[in-house]
Amino acid sequence: MTITFFELLNPILNKEIAFLSNQLQISIDEVYQLILDEAERNQAEWYSDRVPDLNYEEPACRLAYLYIVAAANASTFQYVIESNKDLLNYVLGIAKERHELKICAFGAGPGTELMAMAKFFETQKLGISVSVDFQLLDKVKEWASSWYGIREQVNESFKNLYGANRSKWPIIPSGNLLPCDVTDLDQLPYLGSVWGQDIYVLNFLLSEIFNDNPRLRSFLTQVVKFAPTGARFIFIERRGLMWEQRIKNIARESGLTLSPFIESRCDRLVSEEPSNLGQIYDAIQESRKPRLTWNVVYSIGVKQ
Ligand SMILES: C[S@@+](CC[C@H](N)C(=O)[O-])C[C@H]1O[C@@H](n2cnc3c(N)ncnc32)[C@H](O)[C@@H]1O
């Protein structure tokens, strides 16, 4: 038995859907309809070819993200860590030496990065327990409910798989979601906890900021300045020269050394069964299925 993304998401979705139904005094089926409406809206906004106008403040919009996108994006991040030799050695080296790893994600949303690291370390079978601390920055503070839900469920799953003694778990997760617009330089003085991370991640953030935003570049330049030498900056985006150019501009301004861009695709998420999402999948999969594929470009920046 191992952790899988869809099994992990099942109780989180059930709990949040039951809460919403109770709070809005509507039936579970009506909540499913709200989720379908938001899913359709998200899709249209993501491919609108302008700054997407998303309703992440709305619970149904976040639930649509968890149902459709979270597993695919977690899988992408896990894939990049496993397939990039330099990054893999870097992560495993720190984990084996310090038994801890510090990760900061910009535009982290619900914390799909934690899902990825849970599955990654479980697959690696290092025989040690690694404390993985996450500092998640997102301008939408409402993601906190999903982030704490995911963290609680990872703990619950490891407890069921490995027992109550945490030293037997592949990872012990901790961390915070910090409400922060990463194009707002005024927020930098409050971000003491993001300096000194081992890994910084921008997983599908640039396409939501969309424009080649000089304030984002200035923000990241400051982060790079205070990051430890050798820290890795992982950029993952949709394919397309426009996104590659955005990443190059950030690297040039901040002084990061970028790896070559690598295009990767996945035609079916490995060892993932969407029906493990449970009731929501049974109810709405005919109208909308979770994403089981991805098609990305990525590059790893290194702080010199
Ligand atoms: C497509 S989601 C990616 C979430 C996560 N990294 C993943 O891969 O699943 C993009 C996230 O970026 C956040 N975001 C968009 N613009 C932002 C900004 N200016 N500052 C901080 N977060 C932002 C959104 O709220 C959203 O959670």
The ligand as a Tripos MOL2 file, in Angstrom:
@<TRIPOS>MOLECULE
LIG
   27    29     1     0     0
SMALL
NO_CHARGES

@<TRIPOS>ATOM
      1 C1         -2.6130   27.2830  -11.4120 C.3       1 LIG1
      2 S1         -2.4900   27.5840   -9.6910 S.3       1 LIG1
      3 C2         -1.0550   26.5790   -9.2880 C.3       1 LIG1
      4 C3         -1.1080   26.0300   -7.9000 C.3       1 LIG1
      5 C4         -0.0230   24.9880   -7.5750 C.3       1 LIG1
      6 N1          1.2970   25.5400   -7.7150 N.3       1 LIG1
      7 C5         -0.1900   23.8050   -8.4670 C.2       1 LIG1
      8 O1          0.6320   23.5980   -9.3460 O.co2     1 LIG1
      9 O2         -1.1760   23.0900   -8.3090 O.co2     1 LIG1
     10 C6         -1.8280   29.2120   -9.6330 C.3       1 LIG1
     11 C7         -1.8680   29.8120   -8.2180 C.3       1 LIG1
     12 O3         -1.1880   31.0640   -8.2790 O.3       1 LIG1
     13 C8         -1.8670   31.9570   -7.4230 C.3       1 LIG1
     14 N2         -1.5320   33.3090   -7.8710 N.ar      1 LIG1
     15 C9         -1.8760   33.9230   -9.0320 C.ar      1 LIG1
     16 N3         -1.3460   35.1620   -9.0810 N.ar      1 LIG1
     17 C10        -0.6420   35.3240   -7.9380 C.ar      1 LIG1
     18 C11         0.1230   36.3870   -7.3860 C.ar      1 LIG1
     19 N4          0.2680   37.5460   -8.0390 N.pl3     1 LIG1
     20 N5          0.7080   36.2020   -6.1880 N.ar      1 LIG1
     21 C12         0.5660   35.0450   -5.5030 C.ar      1 LIG1
     22 N6         -0.1610   34.0040   -5.9650 N.ar      1 LIG1
     23 C13        -0.7560   34.1330   -7.1590 C.ar      1 LIG1
     24 C14        -3.3280   31.5810   -7.5730 C.3       1 LIG1
     25 O4         -4.0960   32.0250   -6.4620 O.3       1 LIG1
     26 C15        -3.2430   30.0730   -7.6720 C.3       1 LIG1
     27 O5         -3.3660   29.4780   -6.4190 O.3       1 LIG1
@<TRIPOS>BOND
     1     1     2 1
     2     2     3 1
     3     2    10 1
     4     3     4 1
     5     4     5 1
     6     5     6 1
     7     5     7 1
     8     7     8 2
     9     7     9 1
    10    10    11 1
    11    11    12 1
    12    11    26 1
    13    12    13 1
    14    13    14 1
    15    13    24 1
    16    14    15 ar
    17    14    23 ar
    18    15    16 ar
    19    16    17 ar
    20    17    18 ar
    21    17    23 ar
    22    18    19 1
    23    18    20 ar
    24    20    21 ar
    25    21    22 ar
    26    22    23 ar
    27    24    25 1
    28    24    26 1
    29    26    27 1
@<TRIPOS>SUBSTRUCTURE
     1 LIG1         1 GROUP 0 **** ****
